[in-house]
C-alpha cells in the first residue's frame, strides 16, 4: 500500500540527458510505489520551479526534490509561508548536496530514494533573514567571496573540487571587516574574515564541527572566523572534540541564539545556502520545527520527532 496519497516530483530538465536519464531510472520506480498519485514535473527555469511550488505546495502530501542546495533553497522560499506545508523528500542531485548530508541521506541516488521513502518524518528548524529563508547557512565575508570566485565551467567539469580551489584562492584575498552582532540581547563587536549563522553543519561537503549543533534545538549557531590562518584550521579541527574549550580559542568564536542582528561598517553581500541573496544589515531568526523532512537516518538527530 502506498505511503502517501498525493505527491509531486520535480527535477531540473536542463541537466545533461545521460545523467538525467540515469537519475530518473533509479528514482521513479521507488517513488511510484510509495506515492499513489505522483505528478512528475520537469522544470527549465527558476520561474517554472517557483510556479510548481505555488501550484502544488498546499495540495500534496509529499514534495520530492531532485536537486542540490540551490534548488532546495528556492523551493523552501516558496513553501515556507504556506499554512499547510508538505513533507519534503530531498534527493541529492546537486554538486555538494550539503543539506542532504546534514539529514544523513546516502549520496547514492538509488539508495537515497529507497531509504528516504521508508524513513521517518522529522521536524526541522529553518532560519529566516529578512523576507528570505535558509535551511543550511547565512554567511558574509570569505564564504560569499568564495562563491563569487567559483569558475562555472570548472564547476561543471570537476564538481566539488571547484569549491575548494575557490576557497584556497579566496583565503589569500580576504581582508578582515568590522561588524556588530546582537544575539538574544548580547552585543559582540569585532573584526573577522567570515561570519556564519548556521542551521546545518556542512559547507562544500565538509562538516563544520560545531559542538551541540542540532536541527531541532530551536537555536542558530553563530561562528565567527577572525582570520584565515593555520591557527584557525587547528581550532576548527578540535572545537568539537572532548575536552576542547572554545572559550580559549584565538581565531574562532561560537555562540547560539534565536534572534540575531548583523551590522557591518561596509555593506557586505550575503550568501544563503550557496546563493548570493541580499546584503547587510540583516535581522535573522530561527523558525523552530517549521518543516517536516523525510529522514533516511533519524539517528543523526537527538530527540527525533515524528
MIBA-23643 format. One record per residue (C-alpha): x, y negated, z negated; residue number from 1; residue in one letter. Coordinates in nm, 3 decimals. Layout:
<sites>
SITE       X       Y       Z num residu
SITE       X       Y       Z NUM      A
...
</sites>
This chain:
<sites>
SITE       X       Y       Z num residu
SITE   0.000   0.000   0.000   1      X
SITE   0.142  -0.344   0.094   2      X
SITE   0.265  -0.554  -0.197   3      X
SITE   0.136  -0.883  -0.054   4      X
SITE  -0.177  -0.960   0.146   5      X
SITE  -0.057  -1.262   0.344   6      X
SITE   0.291  -1.381   0.429   7      X
SITE   0.488  -1.588   0.677   8      X
SITE   0.838  -1.510   0.802   9      X
SITE   1.040  -1.795   0.952  10      X
SITE   1.373  -1.780   1.131  11      X
SITE   1.589  -2.006   1.345  12      X
SITE   1.520  -1.938   1.712  13      X
SITE   1.832  -2.127   1.823  14      X
SITE   2.069  -1.864   1.678  15      X
SITE   2.279  -1.652   1.912  16      X
SITE   2.047  -1.395   2.073  17      X
SITE   2.256  -1.086   1.994  18      X
SITE   2.290  -1.176   1.628  19      X
SITE   1.925  -1.278   1.608  20      X
SITE   1.801  -0.954   1.764  21      X
SITE   2.003  -0.753   1.515  22      X
SITE   1.869  -0.958   1.222  23      X
SITE   1.508  -0.910   1.333  24      X
SITE   1.559  -0.538   1.395  25      X
SITE   1.669  -0.473   1.037  26      X
SITE   1.426  -0.708   0.861  27      X
SITE   1.089  -0.695   1.039  28      X
SITE   1.008  -0.327   0.969  29      X
SITE   1.072  -0.383   0.596  30      X
SITE   0.858  -0.697   0.588  31      X
SITE   0.574  -0.534   0.783  32      X
SITE   0.547  -0.255   0.526  33      X
SITE   0.542  -0.494   0.230  34      X
SITE   0.308  -0.761   0.372  35      X
SITE  -0.034  -0.664   0.511  36      X
SITE  -0.089  -0.975   0.724  37      X
SITE   0.251  -1.104   0.838  38      X
SITE   0.289  -1.412   1.057  39      X
SITE   0.629  -1.442   1.229  40      X
SITE   0.733  -1.793   1.334  41      X
SITE   1.041  -1.884   1.534  42      X
SITE   1.148  -2.245   1.477  43      X
SITE   1.364  -2.453   1.711  44      X
SITE   1.376  -2.785   1.528  45      X
SITE   1.354  -2.943   1.186  46      X
SITE   1.010  -3.078   1.276  47      X
SITE   0.885  -2.727   1.353  48      X
SITE   1.026  -2.595   1.028  49      X
SITE   0.850  -2.866   0.828  50      X
SITE   0.522  -2.802   1.010  51      X
SITE   0.534  -2.430   0.929  52      X
SITE   0.585  -2.513   0.561  53      X
SITE   0.294  -2.758   0.573  54      X
SITE   0.060  -2.525   0.761  55      X
SITE   0.131  -2.206   0.566  56      X
SITE   0.266  -2.311   0.227  57      X
SITE  -0.064  -2.308   0.038  58      X
SITE  -0.220  -2.028   0.240  59      X
SITE   0.018  -1.734   0.196  60      X
SITE   0.126  -1.520  -0.098  61      X
SITE   0.490  -1.493   0.009  62      X
SITE   0.712  -1.720   0.217  63      X
SITE   1.006  -1.530   0.371  64      X
SITE   1.300  -1.742   0.488  65      X
SITE   1.578  -1.600   0.703  66      X
SITE   1.840  -1.873   0.682  67      X
SITE   2.113  -2.045   0.486  68      X
SITE   2.120  -2.312   0.219  69      X
SITE   2.025  -2.593   0.458  70      X
SITE   1.713  -2.409   0.576  71      X
SITE   1.613  -2.330   0.218  72      X
SITE   1.669  -2.694   0.121  73      X
SITE   1.428  -2.818   0.387  74      X
SITE   1.166  -2.557   0.300  75      X
SITE   1.186  -2.637  -0.072  76      X
SITE   1.138  -3.005   0.001  77      X
SITE   0.816  -2.933   0.189  78      X
SITE   0.679  -2.680  -0.060  79      X
SITE   0.778  -2.837  -0.393  80      X
SITE   0.489  -3.085  -0.410  81      X
SITE   0.217  -2.826  -0.341  82      X
SITE  -0.021  -2.742  -0.625  83      X
SITE  -0.021  -2.376  -0.519  84      X
SITE   0.325  -2.257  -0.414  85      X
SITE   0.401  -1.919  -0.257  86      X
SITE   0.656  -1.670  -0.382  87      X
SITE   0.980  -1.720  -0.186  88      X
SITE   1.191  -1.438  -0.045  89      X
SITE   1.528  -1.573   0.074  90      X
SITE   1.717  -1.355   0.322  91      X
SITE   2.086  -1.450   0.372  92      X
SITE   2.106  -1.583   0.727  93      X
SITE   2.347  -1.877   0.698  94      X
SITE   2.720  -1.935   0.668  95      X
SITE   2.763  -1.941   0.289  96      X
SITE   2.421  -1.836   0.152  97      X
SITE   2.514  -1.983  -0.185  98      X
SITE   2.171  -1.982  -0.347  99      X
SITE   2.104  -1.624  -0.243 100      X
SITE   2.431  -1.539  -0.421 101      X
SITE   2.303  -1.716  -0.734 102      X
SITE   1.998  -1.489  -0.718 103      X
SITE   2.221  -1.180  -0.691 104      X
SITE   2.100  -1.098  -0.340 105      X
SITE   2.309  -0.848  -0.140 106      X
SITE   2.469  -1.017   0.158 107      X
SITE   2.397  -0.719   0.385 108      X
SITE   2.073  -0.825   0.552 109      X
SITE   1.904  -0.485   0.569 110      X
SITE   1.986  -0.405   0.207 111      X
SITE   1.873  -0.755   0.104 112      X
SITE   1.535  -0.719   0.276 113      X
SITE   1.466  -0.381   0.119 114      X
SITE   1.573  -0.478  -0.231 115      X
SITE   1.404  -0.819  -0.227 116      X
SITE   1.064  -0.686  -0.129 117      X
SITE   1.094  -0.429  -0.405 118      X
SITE   1.239  -0.679  -0.650 119      X
SITE   1.092  -0.881  -0.933 120      X
SITE   0.921  -1.219  -0.914 121      X
SITE   1.132  -1.459  -1.119 122      X
SITE   1.057  -1.817  -1.222 123      X
SITE   1.337  -2.058  -1.124 124      X
SITE   1.419  -2.420  -1.217 125      X
SITE   1.494  -2.674  -0.945 126      X
SITE   1.636  -3.025  -0.950 127      X
SITE   1.476  -3.346  -0.827 128      X
SITE   1.672  -3.656  -0.724 129      X
SITE   1.451  -3.948  -0.627 130      X
SITE   1.197  -3.800  -0.387 131      X
SITE   1.417  -3.505  -0.282 132      X
SITE   1.451  -3.161  -0.438 133      X
SITE   1.752  -2.930  -0.461 134      X
SITE   1.796  -2.568  -0.562 135      X
SITE   2.173  -2.541  -0.596 136      X
SITE   2.356  -2.872  -0.646 137      X
SITE   2.365  -3.251  -0.616 138      X
SITE   2.712  -3.399  -0.572 139      X
SITE   2.921  -3.706  -0.490 140      X
SITE   3.290  -3.750  -0.418 141      X
SITE   3.506  -3.466  -0.295 142      X
SITE   3.213  -3.233  -0.221 143      X
SITE   3.048  -3.489   0.008 144      X
SITE   3.369  -3.583   0.184 145      X
SITE   3.445  -3.214   0.245 146      X
SITE   3.106  -3.180   0.415 147      X
SITE   3.191  -3.471   0.644 148      X
SITE   3.528  -3.315   0.728 149      X
SITE   3.388  -2.979   0.843 150      X
SITE   3.452  -2.921   1.213 151      X
SITE   3.124  -2.797   1.364 152      X
SITE   3.298  -2.595   1.636 153      X
SITE   3.533  -2.445   1.378 154      X
SITE   3.237  -2.360   1.154 155      X
SITE   3.069  -2.169   1.438 156      X
SITE   3.392  -1.985   1.516 157      X
SITE   3.526  -1.888   1.173 158      X
SITE   3.229  -1.948   0.943 159      X
SITE   3.301  -1.989   0.573 160      X
SITE   3.676  -2.038   0.626 161      X
SITE   3.596  -2.378   0.776 162      X
SITE   3.471  -2.492   0.433 163      X
SITE   3.798  -2.400   0.265 164      X
SITE   4.003  -2.570   0.538 165      X
SITE   3.792  -2.882   0.497 166      X
SITE   3.822  -2.874   0.116 167      X
SITE   4.202  -2.848   0.131 168      X
SITE   4.220  -3.133   0.380 169      X
SITE   3.983  -3.348   0.173 170      X
SITE   4.170  -3.297  -0.156 171      X
SITE   4.467  -3.490  -0.021 172      X
SITE   4.247  -3.780   0.087 173      X
SITE   4.011  -3.827  -0.209 174      X
SITE   4.062  -4.120  -0.445 175      X
SITE   3.906  -4.138  -0.794 176      X
SITE   3.599  -4.361  -0.832 177      X
SITE   3.442  -4.527  -1.136 178      X
SITE   3.096  -4.414  -1.246 179      X
SITE   2.849  -4.425  -1.535 180      X
SITE   2.637  -4.124  -1.627 181      X
SITE   2.341  -4.126  -1.866 182      X
SITE   2.248  -3.774  -1.972 183      X
SITE   1.944  -3.750  -2.201 184      X
SITE   2.035  -4.085  -2.353 185      X
SITE   2.410  -4.024  -2.384 186      X
SITE   2.633  -4.253  -2.174 187      X
SITE   2.959  -4.147  -2.009 188      X
SITE   3.175  -4.394  -1.814 189      X
SITE   3.487  -4.254  -1.647 190      X
SITE   3.674  -4.207  -1.324 191      X
SITE   3.655  -3.889  -1.118 192      X
SITE   3.706  -3.743  -0.772 193      X
SITE   3.379  -3.548  -0.794 194      X
SITE   3.059  -3.536  -0.995 195      X
SITE   2.836  -3.229  -0.960 196      X
SITE   2.489  -3.181  -1.102 197      X
SITE   2.427  -2.810  -1.068 198      X
SITE   2.126  -2.585  -1.094 199      X
SITE   2.302  -2.290  -0.928 200      X
SITE   2.661  -2.172  -0.958 201      X
SITE   2.803  -2.118  -0.607 202      X
SITE   2.957  -2.364  -0.361 203      X
SITE   3.113  -2.239  -0.037 204      X
SITE   3.065  -1.875  -0.152 205      X
SITE   3.282  -1.941  -0.459 206      X
SITE   3.135  -1.930  -0.809 207      X
SITE   3.179  -2.240  -1.024 208      X
SITE   3.244  -2.082  -1.366 209      X
SITE   3.005  -2.288  -1.574 210      X
SITE   2.955  -2.144  -1.922 211      X
SITE   2.593  -2.068  -2.020 212      X
SITE   2.457  -2.177  -1.680 213      X
SITE   2.115  -2.025  -1.608 214      X
SITE   1.838  -2.082  -1.355 215      X
SITE   1.571  -2.059  -1.624 216      X
SITE   1.709  -2.270  -1.908 217      X
SITE   1.533  -2.598  -1.826 218      X
SITE   1.875  -2.767  -1.803 219      X
SITE   2.102  -2.901  -1.529 220      X
SITE   2.479  -2.861  -1.558 221      X
SITE   2.693  -3.171  -1.507 222      X
SITE   3.053  -3.107  -1.404 223      X
SITE   3.297  -3.399  -1.384 224      X
SITE   3.623  -3.334  -1.197 225      X
SITE   3.866  -3.613  -1.278 226      X
SITE   4.150  -3.523  -1.040 227      X
SITE   4.226  -3.267  -0.770 228      X
SITE   4.548  -3.117  -0.906 229      X
SITE   4.689  -2.790  -1.039 230      X
SITE   4.563  -2.856  -1.393 231      X
SITE   4.209  -2.891  -1.259 232      X
SITE   4.219  -2.550  -1.094 233      X
SITE   4.369  -2.387  -1.403 234      X
SITE   4.088  -2.529  -1.616 235      X
SITE   3.825  -2.418  -1.364 236      X
SITE   3.959  -2.064  -1.375 237      X
SITE   3.946  -2.048  -1.756 238      X
SITE   3.641  -2.255  -1.854 239      X
SITE   3.401  -1.961  -1.897 240      X
SITE   3.648  -1.716  -2.044 241      X
SITE   3.602  -1.601  -2.405 242      X
SITE   3.784  -1.832  -2.641 243      X
SITE   3.808  -2.122  -2.393 244      X
SITE   3.745  -2.467  -2.540 245      X
SITE   3.625  -2.703  -2.263 246      X
SITE   3.636  -2.996  -2.508 247      X
SITE   4.017  -2.981  -2.486 248      X
SITE   4.031  -2.985  -2.106 249      X
SITE   4.217  -3.276  -1.947 250      X
SITE   4.064  -3.282  -1.599 251      X
SITE   3.714  -3.133  -1.642 252      X
SITE   3.409  -3.232  -1.841 253      X
SITE   3.097  -3.017  -1.865 254      X
SITE   2.761  -3.121  -2.010 255      X
SITE   2.398  -3.017  -1.979 256      X
SITE   2.083  -3.227  -1.965 257      X
SITE   1.730  -3.268  -1.838 258      X
SITE   1.728  -3.636  -1.736 259      X
SITE   2.037  -3.776  -1.562 260      X
SITE   2.114  -4.111  -1.402 261      X
SITE   2.424  -4.182  -1.195 262      X
SITE   2.564  -4.524  -1.114 263      X
SITE   2.885  -4.583  -0.915 264      X
SITE   3.079  -4.907  -0.866 265      X
SITE   3.090  -4.848  -0.491 266      X
SITE   2.793  -4.674  -0.331 267      X
SITE   2.853  -4.302  -0.266 268      X
SITE   2.671  -4.076  -0.023 269      X
SITE   2.514  -3.768  -0.179 270      X
SITE   2.545  -3.402  -0.086 271      X
SITE   2.243  -3.191  -0.181 272      X
SITE   2.271  -2.817  -0.117 273      X
SITE   2.526  -2.884   0.158 274      X
SITE   2.317  -3.154   0.329 275      X
SITE   2.407  -3.525   0.319 276      X
SITE   2.097  -3.685   0.171 277      X
SITE   2.077  -4.040   0.039 278      X
SITE   2.322  -4.233  -0.178 279      X
SITE   2.384  -4.361  -0.531 280      X
SITE   2.249  -4.482  -0.766 281      X
SITE   2.035  -4.179  -0.847 282      X
SITE   1.792  -4.050  -1.106 283      X
SITE   1.789  -3.674  -1.142 284      X
SITE   1.565  -3.443  -1.342 285      X
SITE   1.507  -3.073  -1.382 286      X
SITE   1.169  -2.917  -1.299 287      X
SITE   1.153  -2.605  -1.517 288      X
SITE   1.014  -2.282  -1.364 289      X
SITE   0.892  -2.476  -1.060 290      X
SITE   0.934  -2.197  -0.803 291      X
SITE   0.897  -1.821  -0.803 292      X
SITE   1.163  -1.627  -0.610 293      X
SITE   1.186  -1.259  -0.533 294      X
SITE   1.500  -1.133  -0.701 295      X
SITE   1.676  -0.812  -0.598 296      X
SITE   1.882  -0.801  -0.916 297      X
SITE   1.700  -0.955  -1.213 298      X
SITE   1.994  -0.870  -1.442 299      X
SITE   2.155  -1.194  -1.314 300      X
SITE   1.901  -1.370  -1.539 301      X
SITE   1.871  -1.374  -1.912 302      X
SITE   1.514  -1.353  -2.035 303      X
SITE   1.369  -1.262  -1.696 304      X
SITE   1.018  -1.386  -1.648 305      X
SITE   0.769  -1.227  -1.414 306      X
</sites>
